[in-house]
């Protein structure tokens, strides 16, 4: 088991990051929000889990142990694969996952591409009593709104949405935010992805 990796960031685009560890470039699957926090040429550390399949070895990276724990819980739910679990964390933070489970809000999980009503309900049932809402929210330095908007638009374009759709989604999301100036990159990206939703992904990507 590879519990964590630390090394020089060689690339970070969309949902893939490459870190050089001991002269070897390791490709990790990450959420777009995590990719945005990585800077090429800088050192980074990610908590990781290795998913072994008959035809592949895939390393998944997370900024902290909370995301890793939720990911592993999600993968343990019948019908939820690593891709869908990562998709959940692209839309919802660990705390939001806990809130959705606590309030039995399966609709929050149906926003994720590949997760249907039955699987969403199963997630709520399976994670009950295993994830908990935290009262404190990390108040680390947040990028300025302009920087956040630019970074999120770039991430969306990298994921396949057109520049027009990305710009409009970011603008509408910020307009709906209670305090736009306090919305960080990761939070904004999650909100925009939730707004776009799986229904629009097929029709709007690369339109």
PyMOL CGO cylinders between C-alpha atoms (Angstrom):
from pymol import cmd
from pymol.cgo import CYLINDER

trace = [
    CYLINDER, 0.00, 0.00, 0.00, 1.30, 3.47, -0.94, 0.3, 1, 1, 1, 1, 1, 1,
    CYLINDER, 1.30, 3.47, -0.94, -0.05, 5.70, 1.83, 0.3, 1, 1, 1, 1, 1, 1,
    CYLINDER, -0.05, 5.70, 1.83, 1.38, 8.99, 0.58, 0.3, 1, 1, 1, 1, 1, 1,
    CYLINDER, 1.38, 8.99, 0.58, 3.75, 10.50, -1.95, 0.3, 1, 1, 1, 1, 1, 1,
    CYLINDER, 3.75, 10.50, -1.95, 5.86, 13.64, -1.83, 0.3, 1, 1, 1, 1, 1, 1,
    CYLINDER, 5.86, 13.64, -1.83, 7.75, 15.02, -4.75, 0.3, 1, 1, 1, 1, 1, 1,
    CYLINDER, 7.75, 15.02, -4.75, 8.15, 17.62, -7.45, 0.3, 1, 1, 1, 1, 1, 1,
    CYLINDER, 8.15, 17.62, -7.45, 5.01, 18.41, -9.44, 0.3, 1, 1, 1, 1, 1, 1,
    CYLINDER, 5.01, 18.41, -9.44, 5.72, 17.75, -13.13, 0.3, 1, 1, 1, 1, 1, 1,
    CYLINDER, 5.72, 17.75, -13.13, 2.18, 18.40, -14.34, 0.3, 1, 1, 1, 1, 1, 1,
    CYLINDER, 2.18, 18.40, -14.34, -1.33, 18.93, -12.99, 0.3, 1, 1, 1, 1, 1, 1,
    CYLINDER, -1.33, 18.93, -12.99, -4.17, 19.20, -15.45, 0.3, 1, 1, 1, 1, 1, 1,
    CYLINDER, -4.17, 19.20, -15.45, -7.82, 18.25, -15.18, 0.3, 1, 1, 1, 1, 1, 1,
    CYLINDER, -7.82, 18.25, -15.18, -7.98, 15.12, -13.04, 0.3, 1, 1, 1, 1, 1, 1,
    CYLINDER, -7.98, 15.12, -13.04, -4.40, 13.89, -13.45, 0.3, 1, 1, 1, 1, 1, 1,
    CYLINDER, -4.40, 13.89, -13.45, -1.25, 14.99, -11.67, 0.3, 1, 1, 1, 1, 1, 1,
    CYLINDER, -1.25, 14.99, -11.67, 2.31, 13.70, -12.11, 0.3, 1, 1, 1, 1, 1, 1,
    CYLINDER, 2.31, 13.70, -12.11, 4.75, 13.88, -9.21, 0.3, 1, 1, 1, 1, 1, 1,
    CYLINDER, 4.75, 13.88, -9.21, 8.41, 12.98, -9.53, 0.3, 1, 1, 1, 1, 1, 1,
    CYLINDER, 8.41, 12.98, -9.53, 9.42, 10.79, -6.61, 0.3, 1, 1, 1, 1, 1, 1,
    CYLINDER, 9.42, 10.79, -6.61, 12.99, 9.47, -6.50, 0.3, 1, 1, 1, 1, 1, 1,
    CYLINDER, 12.99, 9.47, -6.50, 13.44, 10.14, -10.20, 0.3, 1, 1, 1, 1, 1, 1,
    CYLINDER, 13.44, 10.14, -10.20, 10.22, 8.34, -11.13, 0.3, 1, 1, 1, 1, 1, 1,
    CYLINDER, 10.22, 8.34, -11.13, 7.16, 10.20, -12.40, 0.3, 1, 1, 1, 1, 1, 1,
    CYLINDER, 7.16, 10.20, -12.40, 4.03, 8.89, -10.66, 0.3, 1, 1, 1, 1, 1, 1,
    CYLINDER, 4.03, 8.89, -10.66, 0.67, 9.60, -12.28, 0.3, 1, 1, 1, 1, 1, 1,
    CYLINDER, 0.67, 9.60, -12.28, -2.12, 10.19, -9.77, 0.3, 1, 1, 1, 1, 1, 1,
    CYLINDER, -2.12, 10.19, -9.77, -5.83, 10.60, -10.30, 0.3, 1, 1, 1, 1, 1, 1,
    CYLINDER, -5.83, 10.60, -10.30, -7.05, 13.65, -8.37, 0.3, 1, 1, 1, 1, 1, 1,
    CYLINDER, -7.05, 13.65, -8.37, -10.06, 15.95, -8.27, 0.3, 1, 1, 1, 1, 1, 1,
    CYLINDER, -10.06, 15.95, -8.27, -9.88, 19.11, -10.40, 0.3, 1, 1, 1, 1, 1, 1,
    CYLINDER, -9.88, 19.11, -10.40, -9.85, 21.15, -7.19, 0.3, 1, 1, 1, 1, 1, 1,
    CYLINDER, -9.85, 21.15, -7.19, -6.78, 19.29, -5.97, 0.3, 1, 1, 1, 1, 1, 1,
    CYLINDER, -6.78, 19.29, -5.97, -5.07, 19.74, -9.34, 0.3, 1, 1, 1, 1, 1, 1,
    CYLINDER, -5.07, 19.74, -9.34, -5.58, 23.49, -9.05, 0.3, 1, 1, 1, 1, 1, 1,
    CYLINDER, -5.58, 23.49, -9.05, -3.68, 23.57, -5.76, 0.3, 1, 1, 1, 1, 1, 1,
    CYLINDER, -3.68, 23.57, -5.76, -0.61, 21.93, -7.30, 0.3, 1, 1, 1, 1, 1, 1,
    CYLINDER, -0.61, 21.93, -7.30, 2.06, 24.12, -8.85, 0.3, 1, 1, 1, 1, 1, 1,
    CYLINDER, 2.06, 24.12, -8.85, 4.40, 22.76, -11.51, 0.3, 1, 1, 1, 1, 1, 1,
    CYLINDER, 4.40, 22.76, -11.51, 7.97, 22.89, -10.23, 0.3, 1, 1, 1, 1, 1, 1,
    CYLINDER, 7.97, 22.89, -10.23, 6.94, 23.00, -6.58, 0.3, 1, 1, 1, 1, 1, 1,
    CYLINDER, 6.94, 23.00, -6.58, 6.99, 20.16, -4.08, 0.3, 1, 1, 1, 1, 1, 1,
    CYLINDER, 6.99, 20.16, -4.08, 3.69, 18.63, -3.01, 0.3, 1, 1, 1, 1, 1, 1,
    CYLINDER, 3.69, 18.63, -3.01, 2.52, 15.88, -0.68, 0.3, 1, 1, 1, 1, 1, 1,
    CYLINDER, 2.52, 15.88, -0.68, -0.65, 13.86, -1.26, 0.3, 1, 1, 1, 1, 1, 1,
    CYLINDER, -0.65, 13.86, -1.26, -2.31, 11.14, 0.77, 0.3, 1, 1, 1, 1, 1, 1,
    CYLINDER, -2.31, 11.14, 0.77, -2.82, 8.22, -1.57, 0.3, 1, 1, 1, 1, 1, 1,
    CYLINDER, -2.82, 8.22, -1.57, -4.49, 4.88, -2.10, 0.3, 1, 1, 1, 1, 1, 1,
    CYLINDER, -4.49, 4.88, -2.10, -3.63, 2.31, -4.75, 0.3, 1, 1, 1, 1, 1, 1,
    CYLINDER, -3.63, 2.31, -4.75, -6.51, 0.61, -6.54, 0.3, 1, 1, 1, 1, 1, 1,
    CYLINDER, -6.51, 0.61, -6.54, -5.50, -2.73, -8.02, 0.3, 1, 1, 1, 1, 1, 1,
    CYLINDER, -5.50, -2.73, -8.02, -7.44, -4.20, -10.92, 0.3, 1, 1, 1, 1, 1, 1,
    CYLINDER, -7.44, -4.20, -10.92, -6.67, -7.18, -13.15, 0.3, 1, 1, 1, 1, 1, 1,
    CYLINDER, -6.67, -7.18, -13.15, -5.50, -4.90, -15.94, 0.3, 1, 1, 1, 1, 1, 1,
    CYLINDER, -5.50, -4.90, -15.94, -4.36, -1.78, -14.09, 0.3, 1, 1, 1, 1, 1, 1,
    CYLINDER, -4.36, -1.78, -14.09, -2.74, -0.20, -11.06, 0.3, 1, 1, 1, 1, 1, 1,
    CYLINDER, -2.74, -0.20, -11.06, -4.16, 3.26, -10.39, 0.3, 1, 1, 1, 1, 1, 1,
    CYLINDER, -4.16, 3.26, -10.39, -2.93, 5.67, -7.75, 0.3, 1, 1, 1, 1, 1, 1,
    CYLINDER, -2.93, 5.67, -7.75, -5.41, 8.19, -6.35, 0.3, 1, 1, 1, 1, 1, 1,
    CYLINDER, -5.41, 8.19, -6.35, -4.20, 11.30, -4.55, 0.3, 1, 1, 1, 1, 1, 1,
    CYLINDER, -4.20, 11.30, -4.55, -5.86, 13.56, -1.98, 0.3, 1, 1, 1, 1, 1, 1,
    CYLINDER, -5.86, 13.56, -1.98, -4.83, 16.75, -0.18, 0.3, 1, 1, 1, 1, 1, 1,
    CYLINDER, -4.83, 16.75, -0.18, -5.66, 15.34, 3.26, 0.3, 1, 1, 1, 1, 1, 1,
    CYLINDER, -5.66, 15.34, 3.26, -6.68, 12.22, 5.14, 0.3, 1, 1, 1, 1, 1, 1,
    CYLINDER, -6.68, 12.22, 5.14, -10.33, 13.32, 5.33, 0.3, 1, 1, 1, 1, 1, 1,
    CYLINDER, -10.33, 13.32, 5.33, -10.79, 13.15, 1.56, 0.3, 1, 1, 1, 1, 1, 1,
    CYLINDER, -10.79, 13.15, 1.56, -8.91, 9.87, 1.42, 0.3, 1, 1, 1, 1, 1, 1,
    CYLINDER, -8.91, 9.87, 1.42, -11.11, 8.36, 4.13, 0.3, 1, 1, 1, 1, 1, 1,
    CYLINDER, -11.11, 8.36, 4.13, -14.33, 9.42, 2.41, 0.3, 1, 1, 1, 1, 1, 1,
    CYLINDER, -14.33, 9.42, 2.41, -13.03, 8.12, -0.92, 0.3, 1, 1, 1, 1, 1, 1,
    CYLINDER, -13.03, 8.12, -0.92, -12.30, 4.70, 0.57, 0.3, 1, 1, 1, 1, 1, 1,
    CYLINDER, -12.30, 4.70, 0.57, -15.73, 4.60, 2.21, 0.3, 1, 1, 1, 1, 1, 1,
    CYLINDER, -15.73, 4.60, 2.21, -17.40, 5.48, -1.08, 0.3, 1, 1, 1, 1, 1, 1,
    CYLINDER, -17.40, 5.48, -1.08, -15.47, 2.82, -2.99, 0.3, 1, 1, 1, 1, 1, 1,
    CYLINDER, -15.47, 2.82, -2.99, -16.73, 0.31, -0.46, 0.3, 1, 1, 1, 1, 1, 1,
    CYLINDER, -16.73, 0.31, -0.46, -20.34, 1.02, -1.45, 0.3, 1, 1, 1, 1, 1, 1,
    CYLINDER, -20.34, 1.02, -1.45, -21.82, -1.44, -3.94, 0.3, 1, 1, 1, 1, 1, 1,
    CYLINDER, -21.82, -1.44, -3.94, -22.07, 0.17, -7.35, 0.3, 1, 1, 1, 1, 1, 1,
    CYLINDER, -22.07, 0.17, -7.35, -19.57, 2.95, -6.64, 0.3, 1, 1, 1, 1, 1, 1,
    CYLINDER, -19.57, 2.95, -6.64, -16.23, 2.61, -8.43, 0.3, 1, 1, 1, 1, 1, 1,
    CYLINDER, -16.23, 2.61, -8.43, -13.10, 4.73, -7.96, 0.3, 1, 1, 1, 1, 1, 1,
    CYLINDER, -13.10, 4.73, -7.96, -14.10, 7.06, -10.81, 0.3, 1, 1, 1, 1, 1, 1,
    CYLINDER, -14.10, 7.06, -10.81, -17.52, 7.76, -9.32, 0.3, 1, 1, 1, 1, 1, 1,
    CYLINDER, -17.52, 7.76, -9.32, -16.05, 8.15, -5.82, 0.3, 1, 1, 1, 1, 1, 1,
    CYLINDER, -16.05, 8.15, -5.82, -13.60, 10.73, -7.14, 0.3, 1, 1, 1, 1, 1, 1,
    CYLINDER, -13.60, 10.73, -7.14, -16.52, 12.38, -8.93, 0.3, 1, 1, 1, 1, 1, 1,
    CYLINDER, -16.52, 12.38, -8.93, -18.35, 12.74, -5.61, 0.3, 1, 1, 1, 1, 1, 1,
    CYLINDER, -18.35, 12.74, -5.61, -15.35, 14.48, -4.07, 0.3, 1, 1, 1, 1, 1, 1,
    CYLINDER, -15.35, 14.48, -4.07, -15.11, 16.77, -7.09, 0.3, 1, 1, 1, 1, 1, 1,
    CYLINDER, -15.11, 16.77, -7.09, -18.60, 18.03, -6.30, 0.3, 1, 1, 1, 1, 1, 1,
    CYLINDER, -18.60, 18.03, -6.30, -18.83, 17.65, -2.52, 0.3, 1, 1, 1, 1, 1, 1,
    CYLINDER, -18.83, 17.65, -2.52, -16.28, 18.25, 0.22, 0.3, 1, 1, 1, 1, 1, 1,
    CYLINDER, -16.28, 18.25, 0.22, -15.94, 15.59, 2.94, 0.3, 1, 1, 1, 1, 1, 1,
    CYLINDER, -15.94, 15.59, 2.94, -17.99, 17.80, 5.26, 0.3, 1, 1, 1, 1, 1, 1,
    CYLINDER, -17.99, 17.80, 5.26, -20.72, 18.18, 2.64, 0.3, 1, 1, 1, 1, 1, 1,
    CYLINDER, -20.72, 18.18, 2.64, -20.76, 14.41, 2.15, 0.3, 1, 1, 1, 1, 1, 1,
    CYLINDER, -20.76, 14.41, 2.15, -21.24, 14.02, 5.90, 0.3, 1, 1, 1, 1, 1, 1,
    CYLINDER, -21.24, 14.02, 5.90, -24.01, 16.62, 5.92, 0.3, 1, 1, 1, 1, 1, 1,
    CYLINDER, -24.01, 16.62, 5.92, -25.81, 14.90, 3.03, 0.3, 1, 1, 1, 1, 1, 1,
    CYLINDER, -25.81, 14.90, 3.03, -25.58, 11.54, 4.79, 0.3, 1, 1, 1, 1, 1, 1,
    CYLINDER, -25.58, 11.54, 4.79, -26.72, 12.97, 8.13, 0.3, 1, 1, 1, 1, 1, 1,
    CYLINDER, -26.72, 12.97, 8.13, -29.74, 14.62, 6.52, 0.3, 1, 1, 1, 1, 1, 1,
    CYLINDER, -29.74, 14.62, 6.52, -30.42, 11.58, 4.27, 0.3, 1, 1, 1, 1, 1, 1,
    CYLINDER, -30.42, 11.58, 4.27, -30.12, 13.87, 1.24, 0.3, 1, 1, 1, 1, 1, 1,
    CYLINDER, -30.12, 13.87, 1.24, -29.43, 11.39, -1.56, 0.3, 1, 1, 1, 1, 1, 1,
    CYLINDER, -29.43, 11.39, -1.56, -30.13, 14.13, -4.14, 0.3, 1, 1, 1, 1, 1, 1,
    CYLINDER, -30.13, 14.13, -4.14, -26.67, 15.55, -3.40, 0.3, 1, 1, 1, 1, 1, 1,
    CYLINDER, -26.67, 15.55, -3.40, -25.08, 12.38, -4.77, 0.3, 1, 1, 1, 1, 1, 1,
    CYLINDER, -25.08, 12.38, -4.77, -27.33, 12.20, -7.82, 0.3, 1, 1, 1, 1, 1, 1,
    CYLINDER, -27.33, 12.20, -7.82, -25.57, 15.34, -9.07, 0.3, 1, 1, 1, 1, 1, 1,
    CYLINDER, -25.57, 15.34, -9.07, -22.54, 13.19, -9.80, 0.3, 1, 1, 1, 1, 1, 1,
    CYLINDER, -22.54, 13.19, -9.80, -22.23, 11.67, -13.25, 0.3, 1, 1, 1, 1, 1, 1,
    CYLINDER, -22.23, 11.67, -13.25, -22.65, 7.90, -13.13, 0.3, 1, 1, 1, 1, 1, 1,
    CYLINDER, -22.65, 7.90, -13.13, -24.56, 7.79, -9.85, 0.3, 1, 1, 1, 1, 1, 1,
    CYLINDER, -24.56, 7.79, -9.85, -28.26, 7.00, -10.17, 0.3, 1, 1, 1, 1, 1, 1,
    CYLINDER, -28.26, 7.00, -10.17, -31.08, 7.17, -7.60, 0.3, 1, 1, 1, 1, 1, 1,
    CYLINDER, -31.08, 7.17, -7.60, -30.57, 3.64, -6.25, 0.3, 1, 1, 1, 1, 1, 1,
    CYLINDER, -30.57, 3.64, -6.25, -26.83, 4.06, -5.80, 0.3, 1, 1, 1, 1, 1, 1,
    CYLINDER, -26.83, 4.06, -5.80, -27.32, 7.49, -4.23, 0.3, 1, 1, 1, 1, 1, 1,
    CYLINDER, -27.32, 7.49, -4.23, -29.70, 6.02, -1.64, 0.3, 1, 1, 1, 1, 1, 1,
    CYLINDER, -29.70, 6.02, -1.64, -27.27, 3.19, -1.01, 0.3, 1, 1, 1, 1, 1, 1,
    CYLINDER, -27.27, 3.19, -1.01, -24.46, 5.67, -0.36, 0.3, 1, 1, 1, 1, 1, 1,
    CYLINDER, -24.46, 5.67, -0.36, -26.55, 7.41, 2.29, 0.3, 1, 1, 1, 1, 1, 1,
    CYLINDER, -26.55, 7.41, 2.29, -27.40, 4.11, 3.96, 0.3, 1, 1, 1, 1, 1, 1,
    CYLINDER, -27.40, 4.11, 3.96, -23.86, 2.70, 3.76, 0.3, 1, 1, 1, 1, 1, 1,
    CYLINDER, -23.86, 2.70, 3.76, -22.11, 5.82, 5.09, 0.3, 1, 1, 1, 1, 1, 1,
    CYLINDER, -22.11, 5.82, 5.09, -24.54, 6.44, 7.96, 0.3, 1, 1, 1, 1, 1, 1,
    CYLINDER, -24.54, 6.44, 7.96, -22.61, 6.47, 11.21, 0.3, 1, 1, 1, 1, 1, 1,
    CYLINDER, -22.61, 6.47, 11.21, -19.26, 6.45, 9.39, 0.3, 1, 1, 1, 1, 1, 1,
    CYLINDER, -19.26, 6.45, 9.39, -18.86, 10.11, 8.39, 0.3, 1, 1, 1, 1, 1, 1,
    CYLINDER, -18.86, 10.11, 8.39, -19.49, 13.07, 10.66, 0.3, 1, 1, 1, 1, 1, 1,
    CYLINDER, -19.49, 13.07, 10.66, -20.04, 16.80, 10.17, 0.3, 1, 1, 1, 1, 1, 1,
    CYLINDER, -20.04, 16.80, 10.17, -17.26, 18.96, 11.57, 0.3, 1, 1, 1, 1, 1, 1,
    CYLINDER, -17.26, 18.96, 11.57, -18.14, 22.30, 13.11, 0.3, 1, 1, 1, 1, 1, 1,
    CYLINDER, -18.14, 22.30, 13.11, -14.90, 24.02, 12.10, 0.3, 1, 1, 1, 1, 1, 1,
    CYLINDER, -14.90, 24.02, 12.10, -14.09, 24.83, 8.51, 0.3, 1, 1, 1, 1, 1, 1,
    CYLINDER, -14.09, 24.83, 8.51, -10.48, 25.40, 7.52, 0.3, 1, 1, 1, 1, 1, 1,
    CYLINDER, -10.48, 25.40, 7.52, -9.91, 29.11, 7.11, 0.3, 1, 1, 1, 1, 1, 1,
    CYLINDER, -9.91, 29.11, 7.11, -6.64, 28.94, 5.26, 0.3, 1, 1, 1, 1, 1, 1,
    CYLINDER, -6.64, 28.94, 5.26, -5.68, 31.69, 2.87, 0.3, 1, 1, 1, 1, 1, 1,
    CYLINDER, -5.68, 31.69, 2.87, -8.09, 31.86, -0.03, 0.3, 1, 1, 1, 1, 1, 1,
    CYLINDER, -8.09, 31.86, -0.03, -7.29, 33.22, -3.49, 0.3, 1, 1, 1, 1, 1, 1,
    CYLINDER, -7.29, 33.22, -3.49, -8.87, 36.49, -4.52, 0.3, 1, 1, 1, 1, 1, 1,
    CYLINDER, -8.87, 36.49, -4.52, -12.20, 36.15, -6.37, 0.3, 1, 1, 1, 1, 1, 1,
    CYLINDER, -12.20, 36.15, -6.37, -10.67, 37.11, -9.72, 0.3, 1, 1, 1, 1, 1, 1,
    CYLINDER, -10.67, 37.11, -9.72, -7.95, 34.50, -9.32, 0.3, 1, 1, 1, 1, 1, 1,
    CYLINDER, -7.95, 34.50, -9.32, -10.46, 31.88, -8.22, 0.3, 1, 1, 1, 1, 1, 1,
    CYLINDER, -10.46, 31.88, -8.22, -12.72, 32.61, -11.18, 0.3, 1, 1, 1, 1, 1, 1,
    CYLINDER, -12.72, 32.61, -11.18, -9.85, 32.43, -13.64, 0.3, 1, 1, 1, 1, 1, 1,
    CYLINDER, -9.85, 32.43, -13.64, -8.48, 29.20, -12.19, 0.3, 1, 1, 1, 1, 1, 1,
    CYLINDER, -8.48, 29.20, -12.19, -11.89, 27.52, -12.11, 0.3, 1, 1, 1, 1, 1, 1,
    CYLINDER, -11.89, 27.52, -12.11, -12.66, 28.54, -15.68, 0.3, 1, 1, 1, 1, 1, 1,
    CYLINDER, -12.66, 28.54, -15.68, -9.30, 27.11, -16.77, 0.3, 1, 1, 1, 1, 1, 1,
    CYLINDER, -9.30, 27.11, -16.77, -10.04, 23.86, -14.94, 0.3, 1, 1, 1, 1, 1, 1,
    CYLINDER, -10.04, 23.86, -14.94, -13.46, 23.54, -16.56, 0.3, 1, 1, 1, 1, 1, 1,
    CYLINDER, -13.46, 23.54, -16.56, -12.00, 24.14, -20.02, 0.3, 1, 1, 1, 1, 1, 1,
    CYLINDER, -12.00, 24.14, -20.02, -9.36, 21.52, -19.28, 0.3, 1, 1, 1, 1, 1, 1,
    CYLINDER, -9.36, 21.52, -19.28, -12.14, 19.09, -18.34, 0.3, 1, 1, 1, 1, 1, 1,
    CYLINDER, -12.14, 19.09, -18.34, -13.83, 19.62, -21.69, 0.3, 1, 1, 1, 1, 1, 1,
    CYLINDER, -13.83, 19.62, -21.69, -16.36, 22.44, -21.30, 0.3, 1, 1, 1, 1, 1, 1,
    CYLINDER, -16.36, 22.44, -21.30, -16.30, 25.30, -23.78, 0.3, 1, 1, 1, 1, 1, 1,
    CYLINDER, -16.30, 25.30, -23.78, -14.98, 28.69, -22.70, 0.3, 1, 1, 1, 1, 1, 1,
    CYLINDER, -14.98, 28.69, -22.70, -18.49, 30.17, -23.03, 0.3, 1, 1, 1, 1, 1, 1,
    CYLINDER, -18.49, 30.17, -23.03, -20.12, 27.55, -20.80, 0.3, 1, 1, 1, 1, 1, 1,
    CYLINDER, -20.12, 27.55, -20.80, -17.30, 27.73, -18.23, 0.3, 1, 1, 1, 1, 1, 1,
    CYLINDER, -17.30, 27.73, -18.23, -17.43, 31.53, -17.96, 0.3, 1, 1, 1, 1, 1, 1,
    CYLINDER, -17.43, 31.53, -17.96, -21.23, 31.61, -17.69, 0.3, 1, 1, 1, 1, 1, 1,
    CYLINDER, -21.23, 31.61, -17.69, -21.33, 28.87, -15.03, 0.3, 1, 1, 1, 1, 1, 1,
    CYLINDER, -21.33, 28.87, -15.03, -18.72, 30.63, -12.89, 0.3, 1, 1, 1, 1, 1, 1,
    CYLINDER, -18.72, 30.63, -12.89, -20.48, 33.97, -13.21, 0.3, 1, 1, 1, 1, 1, 1,
    CYLINDER, -20.48, 33.97, -13.21, -23.87, 32.53, -12.25, 0.3, 1, 1, 1, 1, 1, 1,
    CYLINDER, -23.87, 32.53, -12.25, -22.41, 30.60, -9.33, 0.3, 1, 1, 1, 1, 1, 1,
    CYLINDER, -22.41, 30.60, -9.33, -20.71, 33.67, -7.90, 0.3, 1, 1, 1, 1, 1, 1,
    CYLINDER, -20.71, 33.67, -7.90, -23.92, 35.68, -8.35, 0.3, 1, 1, 1, 1, 1, 1,
    CYLINDER, -23.92, 35.68, -8.35, -25.79, 33.13, -6.23, 0.3, 1, 1, 1, 1, 1, 1,
    CYLINDER, -25.79, 33.13, -6.23, -23.12, 32.98, -3.52, 0.3, 1, 1, 1, 1, 1, 1,
    CYLINDER, -23.12, 32.98, -3.52, -23.95, 34.63, -0.21, 0.3, 1, 1, 1, 1, 1, 1,
    CYLINDER, -23.95, 34.63, -0.21, -20.43, 36.09, 0.04, 0.3, 1, 1, 1, 1, 1, 1,
    CYLINDER, -20.43, 36.09, 0.04, -18.60, 35.85, -3.32, 0.3, 1, 1, 1, 1, 1, 1,
    CYLINDER, -18.60, 35.85, -3.32, -15.42, 37.36, -1.89, 0.3, 1, 1, 1, 1, 1, 1,
    CYLINDER, -15.42, 37.36, -1.89, -15.02, 34.43, 0.51, 0.3, 1, 1, 1, 1, 1, 1,
    CYLINDER, -15.02, 34.43, 0.51, -15.43, 31.67, -2.09, 0.3, 1, 1, 1, 1, 1, 1,
    CYLINDER, -15.43, 31.67, -2.09, -12.12, 29.88, -2.61, 0.3, 1, 1, 1, 1, 1, 1,
    CYLINDER, -12.12, 29.88, -2.61, -10.99, 27.97, -5.69, 0.3, 1, 1, 1, 1, 1, 1,
    CYLINDER, -10.99, 27.97, -5.69, -11.89, 24.50, -4.40, 0.3, 1, 1, 1, 1, 1, 1,
    CYLINDER, -11.89, 24.50, -4.40, -15.29, 25.59, -3.10, 0.3, 1, 1, 1, 1, 1, 1,
    CYLINDER, -15.29, 25.59, -3.10, -16.10, 27.51, -6.27, 0.3, 1, 1, 1, 1, 1, 1,
    CYLINDER, -16.10, 27.51, -6.27, -15.14, 24.58, -8.48, 0.3, 1, 1, 1, 1, 1, 1,
    CYLINDER, -15.14, 24.58, -8.48, -17.35, 22.21, -6.50, 0.3, 1, 1, 1, 1, 1, 1,
    CYLINDER, -17.35, 22.21, -6.50, -20.28, 24.64, -6.71, 0.3, 1, 1, 1, 1, 1, 1,
    CYLINDER, -20.28, 24.64, -6.71, -19.85, 25.12, -10.45, 0.3, 1, 1, 1, 1, 1, 1,
    CYLINDER, -19.85, 25.12, -10.45, -19.58, 21.38, -11.12, 0.3, 1, 1, 1, 1, 1, 1,
    CYLINDER, -19.58, 21.38, -11.12, -22.73, 20.83, -9.08, 0.3, 1, 1, 1, 1, 1, 1,
    CYLINDER, -22.73, 20.83, -9.08, -24.49, 23.54, -11.10, 0.3, 1, 1, 1, 1, 1, 1,
    CYLINDER, -24.49, 23.54, -11.10, -23.43, 22.08, -14.44, 0.3, 1, 1, 1, 1, 1, 1,
    CYLINDER, -23.43, 22.08, -14.44, -24.45, 18.59, -13.37, 0.3, 1, 1, 1, 1, 1, 1,
    CYLINDER, -24.45, 18.59, -13.37, -24.12, 15.32, -15.29, 0.3, 1, 1, 1, 1, 1, 1,
    CYLINDER, -24.12, 15.32, -15.29, -27.09, 16.11, -17.54, 0.3, 1, 1, 1, 1, 1, 1,
    CYLINDER, -27.09, 16.11, -17.54, -25.28, 19.03, -19.14, 0.3, 1, 1, 1, 1, 1, 1,
    CYLINDER, -25.28, 19.03, -19.14, -21.88, 17.38, -19.33, 0.3, 1, 1, 1, 1, 1, 1,
    CYLINDER, -21.88, 17.38, -19.33, -22.74, 15.25, -22.33, 0.3, 1, 1, 1, 1, 1, 1,
    CYLINDER, -22.74, 15.25, -22.33, -24.37, 18.05, -24.30, 0.3, 1, 1, 1, 1, 1, 1,
    CYLINDER, -24.37, 18.05, -24.30, -22.17, 20.98, -23.37, 0.3, 1, 1, 1, 1, 1, 1,
    CYLINDER, -22.17, 20.98, -23.37, -18.66, 19.54, -23.39, 0.3, 1, 1, 1, 1, 1, 1,
    CYLINDER, -18.66, 19.54, -23.39, -16.70, 20.71, -26.35, 0.3, 1, 1, 1, 1, 1, 1,
    CYLINDER, -16.70, 20.71, -26.35, -19.80, 22.42, -27.80, 0.3, 1, 1, 1, 1, 1, 1,
]
cmd.load_cgo(trace, "trace")
